[in-house]
Amino acid sequence: MLSRRQMHLGAFLYPTGHHVAAWRHPQAQPDAGISITYYRQLAELAERGLFDLVFLADGVGVRGDDLEALSRTAIRYVGQFEPLTLLSALSAVTSRVGLVATVSTTYNEPFHIARKFASLDHLSDGRAGWNLVTSADDFEAMNFGLDHQLAHADRYARAEEAVDVVTRLWDSWPDDAFTRDKVSGRFFRPEAFRPVHHRGPHFRVRGPLNVPRSPQGRPVIFQAGASDAGMNLAARTADAVFAASQTLADGQEYYRDLKRRASDTGRDPATLKVMPGIFPVIGSTLAEAEDRFAELQALVHPEVAISHLSRLIGHDLSTFDPQGPLPTLPVSKGYISRQKLLTDLAQREDLSILGLGLAMAGARGHWQVIGTAHDIADQMQERFECGAADGFNIMAPVLPVGLVDFVEGVIPELQRRGLYRIAYSGRTLRDHLGLTRPIVAG
């Protein structure tokens, strides 16, 4: 019997894969981050797999002063395209898969954000999505006239205002505003001209947007915040959330909490999709999958593991005994929710600093699953049907091979169970996610 409810899947594309040592793998392409041919192949593969979307993370700075460690992980931060530029190119060589990119509200103006994503939505015929982040790194702040990142509360206050301005700009023209009537000589209806006239604590924006209303009405909004402020922002404004949950119980708690918050704002909770990250290591047998993961772990230098962990947890751990326990740390000014997740994991599994660093070398705090395609489908089905997810963001350990394994192994297994589409039924990202198109009356 087919399930009436089906999963949503995103392909989370890091250049060579999500494992910190992926670029060293024999099947990885080291210059992947600046190869349009490579990204086109990944996007086409995701579309062949009927993914809802491809997703590009981003940061606006080279993160870290430890040049030795950075040189071993640089492909993550200094060796890849600016994402909106890349997605604009990919819009021309794909026709169905959604195109989602990260842009920070801390270092961008609402008008820029609204214009760029509206343009991408037109270029792609309605497949654009914005992953809203607030940024959490001093190294990014230093590129924008600041010595340190803004305080957490200030970043989220700015984000709350920014997303409201962006959506108002997307709504600033009705669908029928642009008549382009050669006979009358009028390009748009004068009465449809709607300035935004926003004046707030962080932004002043006249409007309207100088791009006509886009095919989706509004591009889809994604978020990934798990702090209290982040969840409140997501509950009020997001269409989908990329979450990080280690266990089924954690996932269920997060799912219930976020859906409740959405309901408290007056929203139908079903309109907010929860898509946790999953790092699947796939083999024809469990032993083969374990060997593949061990092969990747053997490529991680201990200093890199600790440097990588330090960035994730928001504190420099290089001065502590790597074989000792994780020390009690002050609350991070940046990655608050991720710091708690990692601290809880270290305590739950009695991990040393190095042990935790190696544990984070792959999934970075997301859900890590090692097994056959059948095993992985089993575990995804459990979380999907037990109230922990509406779908998943797939974080292939090594690209492109990890995504190939998922498309050719796990997706057919999900389809056999009636848990995943066998063909696209719509053309826009909103169609894929089951979201309605916002209407603005003219």
N, C-alpha and C positions, 0 to 999 in steps of 0.2 A: 504494500500500500504506500503510495507516494505521500510525502509530507507536504502539507499545504504551505508551510513556512520553509523558505530556503535560505541558505547562507549567502552573505555578501563577502566577497573576497577582494582584497587589495594586494597588489604586488609592490612591496616596499623595496625600491631599487637603490642600494648603495653601489658605487661603481663596480667593485669586484666581488661584492657579497658582504654579509654582515659580520662574519667572524673577523676579529681584529687582524688576523694574519692571512686573510683570504687572498690578498694580492700576491702572496708568496706561493700560493698553491700552483702546481704544475698546469692545471686547466684554466687558470685565471689569466686575463689579459691586463698586464700592468698599467697600460695607458688608457684603460677603459673610460675613465672619467672625462676624457676629452676626445672621445671617438663617437661621432654621430652615427656612423655605420653600426657600431656596437649597440648603442641605445635604440636605434631603429629595430634591430633584431630582437632586443628584449621586449620592446613595446608590441611588436608583431607576435611574439611568443605569448605575451599576456593576453592579447586579443584572441589568439587561437585557443587559449585556455578559457575564454569567456569571462575573464576577470572583470569585475565592476570598474576597476581603476588601476592605474599605476601611480605610485606616490614617491615624490622626491623630497627628502629632508634637506635642510640647508642651514648654514650659519654664515655670518658676515664678518669672520675674522679667523686668523690662524690661531688655534687654541693651544697655548702652552709656551713655556720658556725652556723646557727640557728638550734641547735640540736633538740629542741622541735618540730619545724615545720618539720625538715627533718625526724624525727622519724615517723611523720604522713603521709609522702609521699615517704618514702624510697624505696618502690617497684619500683619507676621509675628510681632510680639511683644506688642502691646498691644491688638489689635483682634479677638480671637477667643474663642469659648466655651471653658470648661473641658471637656476631651474626654470624660470619662466621663459627665458630664451630657448632653452632646450625643448620645453614642452610645446612652444610655438612651432618649432621645426617638426616635432613628432606629430603634431596635429595634421600635417600634410601627408603623412604616410600611414595613418591609421584612420579608422572610420567609426569605431564603436567604443573602444575602451576609454574610460574616464581619465582625465589628466589633472593631477593634484600636486600642488607645490606649496612649500612652506615660505611664508613671508611674515616678518616680525612687525608687530604694531609699535614696538619701542623705537625702531630705527627707520620707519617709513611713515609718510603722511597718508591719511585716508584717501585723498584724491588719487594719489599714485596707485594705491592698492586697488581701488575701485576701477580705475581706468585700465590697468594692466589685465586684471582678471576678466573684465567685461570684453576686452579685446580678444583674449584667449578663448572666451566662450563663443565669440563670433567666428574666429578662425577655425574652431573645432566643431562648429554646428551644435554647440550645447553640451560640451563635455568637460568644462572647467570646474575645478574645485580649489578653494583656498584653505590651506592648513594654517590656522591662526596660532602664532606663538608670541610670547613676550620676551624671549631671549633670557639667558641666565648666565652670562659669561663676561667677566671684566675685559677679556681680550677683544670681544666684539665692541664693548662700550668705548674702548680706546680708539676705535676707528671713526668715532662720531663726536669727538670733542669732549669726551668724559674720561675721568680717571678710573671710575668704577661703574658697574652696572647700577641702575636705579634700584631702590628698595623694592621688595616683592610687592608690597601693597601699592606702591606708586606705579609699578609696571602694569598691574591688573586694573587699576583705576584708569590708566591711559587706554588699555585694551578695551575696557567696557565702553568708553566713549568712542574709540576708533571704530569698533564694529558697528555701532549704531550709525555713525556718519557714513560708513561704507555702504550699508544697506539702504540708507536714505538716498545716497547718490545713485545706486543701482536702480532705485525706484523713481528717480527724478524725471524720467520721461515715460509717459504711457506707451503701450505697444503700438498705437496707431499715430504717434506724434509726427513721424517723418513721412510726409506725403510725396515729396519729390515730384511735384506737379509742374511739368515743363510749360503747360499751357498758361496756368495762372502765375507762374514764376515764383511760387512759394515752395521752399524746400521742406519746411515743417509748419505745423499749425501754430500760430503765435500764442493761442490760448493754452497750448500744451507746455509752454515754457515754464518750468517750476524750479526756481532757485531754492536751495536748501536753507540758506541763511542760518547756518549753525554757528553759535558762539558758546564755547564751553571752556572748562579749566585748561584743556590741553590743545584744543584745535579751534580755528576759525575758518569756516569753509562757506563760500558763497554758493557754489553750484550754479546750475545743474551739471551733471557729468557731460563731457563733450563726446560721448559715445552713445549711440541709440541703445534702447533697452535690448538686452542680450537674449539669445534663444531660450535659455532656461529661466528668464526673468531675473533671477539672481544665481550666480554660480554657487555651488554647494559649499557650505562652510564646515570645515573639520577642525577639531581641537584635540589636544593630548594632555591637558593639564589634569593632575590628580590631587593637587592641594585643594583646600576648602574653597579658596578664591577661584581656582581653575575650574572646579566642578560647578560652582555657581554660574560662572561665565558660560560654560558649555551647556548647562541645563537651560539657560535663557536664550542662547543665540546659536548653538551649533546644530547642524543636521546629522553629524556623525562624530564619534570620538574614537581616537586611537588610544587604547588603554594598555597598561602593563600589569598582568596578574600572574603570580607564581603558581598559585594553587586554585583548585576548583572553588574552595570556600572563599578565597580572596576575590575571585572573579564574581561570584554570586553576590557578595557583599557590595562590591563596587557597582555592579549592575543595578541592584535594588536601590542603592543610595542615589545614583544618578537619575534613574527613572523617576524616583520619588521627587527629587528636586525639580525635574522637568514638569511633573504634574503640579507641583506647588506654584509654578509660574503660570499655570493655566494651559499648558501645552498637553497634547495627547502624547504620552510617553513613547508610543510606537513610532512617532516621527523623529525620534532621536536614536540613531543606530550606534551600538557599542561594538567596536571591532578591535579586540585585543591583538597584540603582536604574538606571533608564534614563529619560533626558530626551528624548522623541521630538518633533521638529519636523516636522510632516507637511504635505505639499503634493501637489497633483495631478501636479506635475512637480518635479524637483530644484530648478529655478530658483525656482519658487513657494515651496518650503520655505525656501530660502536667503533669499528676500525677507522671509518672515515672521519669520525669526530676526533679520535686519538691522533690521527695524522695531522689534523689542523692544530690541535693543542700543542703538538710537538714543535710547531713553527713559532710559538709565542715566546719571546724573550722575557724572563722574569721582570726586568725593569720596565718593559713595555706594559706588562700586565698591571703592575702597580701604578704606573703613570696613567694608564687608561682608567683604572679604578678611582684614582684621585680626582680625575675630572668628573666622573660620574657622581661621586659622593660629595664633591664640593670642597675637599680639603687635601692638602699635600700629605701623603702617607709615606713618602720616601725616607723620612728620618726615623721611622719606627721599625722594629724587628719584623721582617717579612714573615717569619715563622710564628710570630706572636699573634694574640687576638686583636681584633679591631678595637682601637681605643674609644673611649667615650668622646664624642665629637660635639662641638657647638652646632646649633642648627644652621644648615647651609643657607646662604643668602640667595642661592639660585635654585638648585635642584632639590627642593624641599621634599617632595613626595618620593623621588627616586632615592634620596638618602635614607628615608625611613624604610623603604622596601629592601635596600641592601643591608641595612643594619639588622632588620628582622631576619633576613636570610642567613646572615653570618651567625646570629645567635641560634637560630633554629637548627642549623646543620653543623654548628661548632667549627666554623671555618677560620683559618688563619687569614692574615691580610693577603698573603700570596694566594692562598686557596680561594679566597673570595675574588681576587683579581683574575685568576684563571677561570673561575666560574662565570665571570662577566665577559670573558674574551669573545664569547659568541653572542648570546642573546641580550647582553647589557641590562639584565633585570626583567626581560620579557620571558615568556613561557618557552622552555626548551624541551623538545620532544625528539627522542632518538628511537628509530624502529623502521619497520616496513611500511609501505603505503597503507596497508590494511590497518596496522597498529595506529598510525597517525590519524587516519580517518575515524577510527573508533574513539580516540580521545577528543578530537574536534567535535564529533557528534555528541559526546557526553556533555561537553561544556555548552554546546549550542542548545541542546534539549533540556538542560538542567538549570537554565536561567543565568548563565554567565556570559553570554555573547549573542549578538545578532549576526556575527560573521567574524572574519579574522584578517589581519594584515600579515601577509606571508613574507618572512624575513629569511630569504635563502642564504645559507652559510657561505656558499661560493657561487658566483654567477659566471656564465649562464647555466652551468650544469645543475645547480640546485633548483632553479626554476623549471628547467626541462624535466627533472625528476618529479617535481610536484605536478606539472601539467600532464605528464604521461602516466603517472602512477596514482596520485591521491585524487585528482579531480575525477577520473573515471570511476573510482571507488565511491566518491560522494554522489556522483550521478546515478550509479546503480542503486543507491539507497534512497533516491528521490530527494536528496538534500541540496542539490545544486542544479542550476539550469543546464539544459542541453542545447540551447540556442538563445541568442539575445532576442528579447521581445520588444525592446524599445531602442531609441537611438541616443538619448541624452543620459548623462550621469544621473540626473534625477529619476529618469525612467528605471535605470538599473537598480537604484536604491529604494524604489517604491515611494518617492517623494513627489508631492504635487508641485505644480508650477505656480509661484506667487503671481497674482494678477493685480495690476494697477489700473484703475478706471481712468478713462480719458476725459 
